[in-house]
Amino acid sequence: MESEPAIFAGTVFSLFGGALLVWTVTRVRRHLPVALGVRPVASAALASVAGVLALAVGTWCFTRL
């Protein structure tokens, strides 16, 4: 019964992290801004770090099953 919230949270974090990384890579490859009004390198780096952290939290949730 306690594994259901861990599965849900792990799925949400993994999907969000993966989607954020795919979106960031797509924007950077097309030379489009990742965030408006922010330096391109800083916004791409911050979005990448957030995506990797979300994937790490999702993985951690799945290890708690």
DRENVEXGU-714192 format. One line per field, with one value per atom (N, C-alpha, C, CB): residue in three letters; residue number from 1; x, y, z; chain. Coordinates in Angstrom, 2 decimals, padded with zeros to 5 digits. Atoms other than C-alpha are relative to their C-alpha. Glycine has a CB too. Layout:
BEGIN
aa = c(ALA;...)
i = c(NUM;...)
x = c(X;...)
y = c(Y;...)
z = c(Z;...)
ch = c(A;...)
***
This chain:
BEGIN
aa = c(MET;MET;MET;MET;GLU;GLU;GLU;GLU;SER;SER;SER;SER;GLU;GLU;GLU;GLU;PRO;PRO;PRO;PRO;ALA;ALA;ALA;ALA;ILE;ILE;ILE;ILE;PHE;PHE;PHE;PHE;ALA;ALA;ALA;ALA;GLY;GLY;GLY;GLY;THR;THR;THR;THR;VAL;VAL;VAL;VAL;PHE;PHE;PHE;PHE;SER;SER;SER;SER;LEU;LEU;LEU;LEU;PHE;PHE;PHE;PHE;GLY;GLY;GLY;GLY;GLY;GLY;GLY;GLY;ALA;ALA;ALA;ALA;LEU;LEU;LEU;LEU;LEU;LEU;LEU;LEU;VAL;VAL;VAL;VAL;TRP;TRP;TRP;TRP;THR;THR;THR;THR;VAL;VAL;VAL;VAL;THR;THR;THR;THR;ARG;ARG;ARG;ARG;VAL;VAL;VAL;VAL;ARG;ARG;ARG;ARG;ARG;ARG;ARG;ARG;HIS;HIS;HIS;HIS;LEU;LEU;LEU;LEU;PRO;PRO;PRO;PRO;VAL;VAL;VAL;VAL;ALA;ALA;ALA;ALA;LEU;LEU;LEU;LEU;GLY;GLY;GLY;GLY;VAL;VAL;VAL;VAL;ARG;ARG;ARG;ARG;PRO;PRO;PRO;PRO;VAL;VAL;VAL;VAL;ALA;ALA;ALA;ALA;SER;SER;SER;SER;ALA;ALA;ALA;ALA;ALA;ALA;ALA;ALA;LEU;LEU;LEU;LEU;ALA;ALA;ALA;ALA;SER;SER;SER;SER;VAL;VAL;VAL;VAL;ALA;ALA;ALA;ALA;GLY;GLY;GLY;GLY;VAL;VAL;VAL;VAL;LEU;LEU;LEU;LEU;ALA;ALA;ALA;ALA;LEU;LEU;LEU;LEU;ALA;ALA;ALA;ALA;VAL;VAL;VAL;VAL;GLY;GLY;GLY;GLY;THR;THR;THR;THR;TRP;TRP;TRP;TRP;CYS;CYS;CYS;CYS;PHE;PHE;PHE;PHE;THR;THR;THR;THR;ARG;ARG;ARG;ARG;LEU;LEU;LEU;LEU)
i = c(1;1;1;1;2;2;2;2;3;3;3;3;4;4;4;4;5;5;5;5;6;6;6;6;7;7;7;7;8;8;8;8;9;9;9;9;10;10;10;10;11;11;11;11;12;12;12;12;13;13;13;13;14;14;14;14;15;15;15;15;16;16;16;16;17;17;17;17;18;18;18;18;19;19;19;19;20;20;20;20;21;21;21;21;22;22;22;22;23;23;23;23;24;24;24;24;25;25;25;25;26;26;26;26;27;27;27;27;28;28;28;28;29;29;29;29;30;30;30;30;31;31;31;31;32;32;32;32;33;33;33;33;34;34;34;34;35;35;35;35;36;36;36;36;37;37;37;37;38;38;38;38;39;39;39;39;40;40;40;40;41;41;41;41;42;42;42;42;43;43;43;43;44;44;44;44;45;45;45;45;46;46;46;46;47;47;47;47;48;48;48;48;49;49;49;49;50;50;50;50;51;51;51;51;52;52;52;52;53;53;53;53;54;54;54;54;55;55;55;55;56;56;56;56;57;57;57;57;58;58;58;58;59;59;59;59;60;60;60;60;61;61;61;61;62;62;62;62;63;63;63;63;64;64;64;64;65;65;65;65)
x = c(000.81;000.00;000.86;-000.93;-000.86;002.83;000.82;000.92;-000.79;004.49;-000.72;000.35;000.73;001.72;000.39;-001.48;-000.46;002.72;001.43;-000.08;-001.37;006.36;000.02;000.87;000.10;005.42;-000.51;-000.92;000.56;003.31;001.04;-001.25;-000.98;005.97;001.19;000.48;-001.11;008.75;-000.34;000.42;000.44;006.75;-000.09;-001.34;000.15;005.93;001.36;-000.84;-001.32;009.50;000.78;000.79;-000.74;010.94;-000.53;-000.09;000.58;008.52;000.34;-001.52;-000.32;009.09;001.47;-000.34;-001.43;012.88;000.38;000.80;-000.28;013.00;-000.52;-000.59;000.59;010.66;000.78;-001.47;-000.77;012.62;001.34;000.22;-001.27;015.90;-000.18;000.68;000.26;014.43;-000.31;-001.15;000.36;012.93;001.22;-001.08;-001.20;016.18;000.96;000.71;-000.91;018.28;-000.56;000.21;000.61;015.81;000.16;-001.49;-000.13;015.88;001.45;-000.51;-001.41;019.69;000.47;000.86;-000.42;020.19;-000.55;-000.44;000.59;017.88;000.43;-001.51;-000.50;019.69;-001.13;000.79;001.10;016.50;000.21;-001.36;-000.19;016.37;-000.76;-000.44;000.66;015.57;-000.96;001.04;000.85;014.17;000.20;000.33;-000.09;013.38;000.55;-001.37;-000.54;015.38;001.14;-001.06;-001.08;018.10;001.12;-000.49;-001.11;021.58;-000.19;001.35;000.26;021.39;000.76;000.35;-000.79;024.19;-000.53;001.49;000.50;022.83;-001.35;-000.12;001.32;019.27;000.08;-000.95;-000.15;020.36;000.63;000.85;-000.64;022.60;-000.98;001.23;000.95;019.92;-001.11;-000.61;001.04;017.27;000.55;-000.56;-000.61;019.67;000.19;001.35;-000.19;020.51;-001.35;000.68;001.32;016.81;-000.53;-000.99;000.44;016.08;000.71;000.21;-000.78;018.87;-000.40;001.51;000.43;017.81;-001.38;-000.04;001.32;014.21;000.12;-000.93;-000.22;015.41;000.61;000.91;-000.62;017.55;-001.03;001.16;001.04;014.60;-000.97;-000.77;000.86;012.44;000.63;-000.31;-000.71;015.07;000.03;001.43;-000.02;015.34;-001.36;000.39;001.33;011.56;-000.21;-001.08;000.15;011.69;000.84;000.36;-000.81;014.43;-000.65;001.40;000.69;012.08;-001.13;-000.54;001.12;009.66;000.24;-000.22)
y = c(-001.19;000.00;001.26;-000.01;-001.17;002.42;000.18;-000.08;-000.12;001.71;000.81;-001.38;-000.74;003.39;001.48;-000.11;-001.38;006.97;000.11;000.66;-000.03;006.15;-000.22;-001.06;000.23;004.83;001.25;-001.21;-001.21;007.90;001.13;000.44;-001.08;010.36;-000.27;000.19;000.34;008.51;000.20;-001.42;-000.18;008.54;001.49;-000.68;-001.43;012.25;000.67;000.67;-000.62;013.28;-000.44;-000.34;000.51;011.06;000.60;-001.52;-000.59;012.32;001.48;-000.18;-001.42;015.94;000.23;000.65;-000.16;015.59;-000.34;-000.85;000.40;013.76;001.02;-001.35;-000.98;016.23;001.32;000.25;-001.24;019.20;-000.11;000.35;000.18;017.77;-000.04;-001.28;000.05;017.00;001.39;-000.97;-001.34;020.48;000.92;000.57;-000.83;022.14;-000.31;-000.19;000.38;020.18;000.47;-001.54;-000.44;020.97;001.51;-000.37;-001.46;024.71;000.40;000.67;-000.35;024.80;-000.36;-000.72;000.40;022.89;000.91;-001.42;-000.91;025.29;001.44;-000.09;-001.34;028.29;000.94;000.59;-000.78;029.47;000.18;-000.68;-000.20;030.93;-001.04;001.41;000.93;028.51;000.77;-000.80;-000.88;031.35;001.42;-000.09;-001.36;034.86;000.95;000.48;-001.00;037.67;-000.48;000.52;000.58;035.41;-000.39;-001.24;000.40;034.69;-001.45;000.16;001.34;031.61;-001.12;-000.03;001.04;029.69;-000.27;000.40;000.16;030.32;-000.72;001.36;000.64;029.34;-001.46;000.76;001.39;026.18;-000.84;-000.10;000.74;025.17;-000.24;000.77;000.14;025.80;-001.00;001.37;000.94;023.92;-001.43;000.39;001.34;021.00;-000.56;000.05;000.44;020.83;-000.38;001.11;000.32;020.92;-001.31;001.14;001.25;018.12;-001.21;000.06;001.11;015.92;-000.26;000.29;000.17;016.55;-000.67;001.35;000.64;015.61;-001.47;000.71;001.41;012.39;-000.75;-000.13;000.64;011.65;-000.24;000.86;000.17;012.19;-001.11;001.33;001.08;009.96;-001.36;000.21;001.26;007.24;-000.37;000.10;000.25;007.61;-000.51;001.29;000.48;007.20;-001.45;000.88;001.39;003.99;-000.98;-000.11;000.90;002.59;-000.24;000.58;000.14;003.00;-001.00;001.34;000.95;000.34;-001.25;-000.39)
z = c(000.00;000.00;000.00;001.19;-000.05;000.74;-001.27;001.18;001.21;-002.60;-001.08;-000.53;001.01;-004.60;-000.07;000.27;000.09;-003.64;-000.55;001.37;000.52;-004.39;-001.50;000.69;001.44;-007.82;-000.70;-000.31;000.59;-008.55;-000.02;000.76;-000.07;-007.35;-000.91;001.45;000.87;-009.18;-001.46;000.23;001.37;-012.40;-000.36;-000.23;000.27;-012.13;-000.11;001.12;000.05;-011.35;-001.24;001.26;001.16;-014.09;-001.30;-000.05;001.21;-016.74;-000.11;000.00;000.02;-015.75;-000.34;001.35;000.25;-015.69;-001.43;000.94;001.37;-018.99;-001.01;-000.29;000.91;-020.70;000.04;000.35;-000.13;-019.35;-000.72;001.46;000.69;-020.64;-001.51;000.47;001.44;-024.07;-000.54;-000.32;000.43;-024.31;-000.01;000.92;-000.07;-023.23;-001.13;001.34;001.09;-025.72;-001.34;-000.02;001.25;-028.51;-000.18;-000.03;000.09;-027.74;-000.26;001.29;000.17;-027.50;-001.41;001.05;001.35;-030.78;-001.08;-000.27;000.98;-032.61;000.21;000.06;-000.35;-031.09;000.40;-001.17;-000.53;-029.43;001.51;-000.29;-001.45;-025.90;000.82;000.41;-000.91;-023.11;000.91;000.84;-000.79;-020.99;-000.52;001.54;000.51;-022.17;001.05;-000.48;-000.90;-020.64;000.88;000.86;-000.80;-019.23;-000.95;000.85;000.85;-020.55;-000.45;000.74;000.54;-022.82;000.72;-001.45;-000.66;-021.12;001.40;000.06;-001.37;-017.63;000.02;000.68;000.00;-018.52;-000.43;-000.93;000.43;-020.34;001.12;-001.28;-001.09;-017.45;001.15;000.51;-001.11;-014.83;-000.35;000.35;000.41;-016.81;-000.05;-001.37;000.04;-017.33;001.41;-000.73;-001.38;-013.63;000.62;000.84;-000.54;-012.74;-000.57;-000.29;000.62;-015.21;000.56;-001.49;-000.55;-013.91;001.45;-000.09;-001.38;-010.31;000.08;000.72;000.02;-011.14;-000.35;-001.00;000.32;-012.76;001.18;-001.24;-001.17;-009.70;001.10;000.53;-001.01;-007.35;-000.42;000.24;000.50;-009.55;000.19;-001.46;-000.21;-009.43;001.47;-000.55;-001.45;-005.66;000.48;000.77;-000.37;-005.36;-000.40;-000.65;000.44;-007.38;000.82;-001.47;-000.83;-005.14;001.36;000.19;-001.29;-002.14;-000.05;000.45;000.12;-003.40;000.82;-001.45)
ch = c(A;A;A;A;A;A;A;A;A;A;A;A;A;A;A;A;A;A;A;A;A;A;A;A;A;A;A;A;A;A;A;A;A;A;A;A;A;A;A;A;A;A;A;A;A;A;A;A;A;A;A;A;A;A;A;A;A;A;A;A;A;A;A;A;A;A;A;A;A;A;A;A;A;A;A;A;A;A;A;A;A;A;A;A;A;A;A;A;A;A;A;A;A;A;A;A;A;A;A;A;A;A;A;A;A;A;A;A;A;A;A;A;A;A;A;A;A;A;A;A;A;A;A;A;A;A;A;A;A;A;A;A;A;A;A;A;A;A;A;A;A;A;A;A;A;A;A;A;A;A;A;A;A;A;A;A;A;A;A;A;A;A;A;A;A;A;A;A;A;A;A;A;A;A;A;A;A;A;A;A;A;A;A;A;A;A;A;A;A;A;A;A;A;A;A;A;A;A;A;A;A;A;A;A;A;A;A;A;A;A;A;A;A;A;A;A;A;A;A;A;A;A;A;A;A;A;A;A;A;A;A;A;A;A;A;A;A;A;A;A;A;A;A;A;A;A;A;A;A;A;A;A;A;A;A;A;A;A;A;A)
***
